[in-house]
Amino acid sequence: MDYLRHAKGAVVVVVATAACHGVMSGGYAGARDAAGGDAGAFSGGIGFLLTTLASWVLMPVLLWAGMNLVGETGNAALLVICGLVWLGVSGYFIDDIDRSGGHIPIPALVAYVLLGAALAVVGTDEESD
């Protein structure tokens, strides 16, 4: 069992999740401000859409960069699965994030980090001697 790689994966997933969650929170606040209350339902729609897409694209990029930064390669499972799960988690809790001061519930974030830490070792060549 490669505990160091699990730990590195967990740290990278925490940082990437915090960054993507921050992008969504800040972007949605900007979209709400652009909508200006009664300005119409679509005035902040483009900002909302771009923020969501940016977060979804940013997650696998940050995971890849983070794992390479800590010296770990062979991360395809982590990138693909955590990227897809981020689509589901952030999409499911999008109304929670969109509220002023809102966020994804802590248990969901913890489960996401644990998934990423577990996936950090998938696909490595541990048995090549």
N, C-alpha and C positions, 0 to 999 in steps of 0.2 A: 504494500500500500504506500503510495507516494503522498505523504501528508503535506509536504512542502508545496507540491503542485496544487493540492486541494486548497491550501491557505492562499497561495498566489491567485488561484481562480476566484476564490471568495472576495479577495480585496479588489481584483479587477472588476468583478460583477457589481460590487458595492459602488465603486467610483463611477462606472458606466451608468448604473441605475440612477444614482444621484444626479449625474449630468443630464440624462434624458428626462428625468422627472422635473428638473429645474427648467429645462427648455420648454417643456409642456406648460408648467405653471406660469412662467413668464410670458410665453407666447399667448396663452389663453387670456391672461390679464390684459395684454395689449389688444387682443381681439375684442374683449369686452369693452375696453375704453374706446376703441374705434367704432363700436356699434353705438355708443352713446345713449343707452337706454331705449328711447323710442325712435331712434334713427332708422329703424327697419331691421328686419330679421337677417338680411344678407350683408349688411355693411361690414361686419367683422368676420364674415364667412371665409374669405380668402385667407386671412391671417390664421384663422382656426385650422383650416385645411393644411396650409403650409407648415404650421407648427406641428401638427400631428405627423405629417410625412417626414419632417426633419427628424423628429424623435425616432421614428421607425427606421429610418436609414442610418441614423447616428449610432444606434445601439450596436449592431454588428461591427461597425467600423471601430467604435471605441473598444469593444471586446478584443478585436484583432490587434489593434495598436497596443492595448494594455498587456495582453499576453506576450506579444513580441517584446515589449519594453522590459518585462520581467524575465525574459529569456526562455520562454516556453513556445514550442512550435507544435504542429499537429493538432490544431484546435478546430477542425472543421465541425465536429459535432457540437461543440460549445457555441460556435458562431451561428450555425443554422438553427439549432433547437432553441437556444436562448433568444435569438432574433425573432423566431416565430412565436415563442411564448410571450415575448414582450409585446408583440402585436395584439395577442389575446388579452393579456393583463391590462395593458394601458387602454385598449379599446373597451374592455368590460368596465373599467373604473373611470372612463373618460369624463363622466358627469361629476364624479368626486373630485377629479383634478381641476375641472373647469370652474368649480365654486371658488369664490374668493377665500383664500387661505386653505383650500382643500388639498387633499393628497390621497394617494393610494393607501388603503389600510395597511398598517404595519404587518399583520400576519401574512398578507399577500406578498409584501416585499421580502419578508424573511424566507418564505417558501421559494421565491424566485432566486434569491441569493444561494440558498441551499441547493437548488437545482443546478445553478451555475458551478458551484463548488464541486458537486458530484460529477458533472460533465467535463470538468477540467482535465480529468485523467483519461477520458475515453479517447481511444485512437492513438495513444502513445505506444511506443515500442519498448515496453518494459522487459520483454523476454528475449530480446536479441542479444546474444552473447558472442 
